[in-house]
């Protein structure tokens, strides 16, 4: 049987649903998502300032840094905050911080400078807070009595204060105007009145803070018509203070703070002024007797206007396969470090707060833990820093496909660029509890880049430029054995030969080269050379070990440089003279000429020579100079019977030996090294060849005179000579007999 719903029941259901909706509807009329206590939320309306950066170091390692900062408790992505500085510009702001002075030479603006520094510091800090939307304004005030002169007042009404900077979100607009010229007395009322006018222009839903900075009690005030009155030196009747307090009492602001500058006895009334801000949510007064005290005062003010209470904070960052923790000299992982800075940038001891960092090798995670009940301090920066480096996996990826990942903005050295991610996917997380709600926020993703090194094999060859045949023989046999051992222990071996394996000529460097590219830093190498030595050359190799070893450094090119210096070996050409035959003159000097060439051109390089006499003794250096004439590769000298000359010259030099023609028969005998002598009967008195071995040449000149046919003919010369000899003996005997006959004594 069916059921019908009466009109009365429908009204009751609607009423119940409406009531339920109203329970969920907060003040303001918008419906918000409701989470059960302890449930994790990723609601972007609540966000702590946090960042992750990877910053490269000079040694190729990286500093992985994750930070979290306190933020204003706001349900929007950025909380609006309007700040007004009301700054005293009276003449005493030029005085020293620790005493009053009427001496102009002491009035160096110390109080003015100190006030400017702390205001600027706070302004820059607030402007840099990514979780705040801050606007600033600056009011400056002093006071000068309105003197009446015939014709009217010399001063103008309502002019003891000015809006130096109207509402702006540019910190520099404030910091450029916080050190105004010091002049006149002190008119609290004027400064507060101008600040009230600015508050009329505050943003809806923005918190407001008025910070009143002065170095003295009030001495001036406005009359009802806006002209200044007071004695400028004291406020005995309290009217100037009352004018200021009345103005503050009407001020609508969330925070009102007074800050004194200089000796505290000068501004006792600032406390009264602060206590008069009855409509302010918070008010307080500070004594900035020193610059340090001023900094503390502004730190406290900043803390109050950006108050936050987050607990159960944890940071976790699992490393990707692209990076690994750096190890120390002992082989152990360098532990992550914690750094904490207060709102002024001063370091805070993490151990005192119970905040720690660690590395879990099982999950490859860098972690930072806070005590469960610890509350993040507004303006504090909490950092965990781990030292990481690229892995061999990253280098393999780079060698095969280059960079594959895109970095987020604001994430360190390679922000916005390509590289390899340092964390696993999007798991780098900040977890915390705010109120009764748990939140998890993810960090942006930075990248690292690898910095591979290169190894260049370089082979330079000298000394074969004039012998292409020998050079080609060397190149055909040129080879290297290269052994590369990566940091993970894996070893690769490669044989290199000319052209086929990439060993090519580099004309600029005058060498044959091969380059191993994109090697992992820390890779060790050994390069061995296999040499070829052509005939007739001596080889000098650098290095003399024929092996070069070393280690690859990042972003550099290591070089295994081999230099082969080929020098033609020396050979000795010996030229000897022999004289024979019945009419051969063994005392006669025969003239020789030796012409030397290399590759068809006269050889004028170094050739040494030694001449030996008939007894086999070398002649003196002086005699040698006169014995040999040298001109453009041609050596001219003379040899007698049994004399010889040794000429030492490089392998491969062409020699042409000629003897000056005379009426002798010439027989040239050649002996190469230890081989048997060869008789060369070429009918000429000249011989040419390439000197490839030690060579002995003997030139034998023979002259024979044959007698006529028959005995008479053949003996006639000897008979003539014999008769001549007997005739001479008879002549000398006759002369001797006559001398003796003429001398009876026989003497």
Protein Blocks (a to p, Z undefined) as FASTA:
>chain_A
ZZdddfklmmmmmmmmmmmmmmmpcghiiacddddehiacfbfkbccdddddddddfkop
acdddddddddddfbfbdcddddddddfbfklmpcfkbccfbfklmnolmmmmmmmmmmm
mmmmmmmmmkbccdddddddddddddddehiafbdehilbccfbacdfbfklmmmmmmcc
deddddfklmmmmmmmmmmmpcehiacddddddfbdcfbdcdfkopacdehlacfkommm
mmmmmmmmmpccfbdcdddehjfklmmmlmmmmmmmmmbmbdcddddfbfklmmmmmmmm
mmmmmgccdehiacdddddfkbccdddfkopacddddddddfkopacdfklnopacdddf
klopacddddfklccdehiacdddddddddfklmmmmmmnopabdcdehiajkgoiacdd
fbehjlbccdddehjaccddddddddddddddddddddddehjlmmmklmmmmmmmgccd
dddddfkopacdddddehjnopacdfklopacdddehiaehiacdddddddddehiacdd
ddfklpacddddehiacdddddddddddddddddddddedjkbcfkbccdddddddeehi
acfbdcddddddfkopacdfklmmmmpcceehiacddddehiacdddddehiacdddddd
ddddddddddehjbccddddehpacdcdddfbdcdddddddddddddedjklmmmmmmmm
mmmmmmmmmmmmmmmmmmmmmmmnoZZ
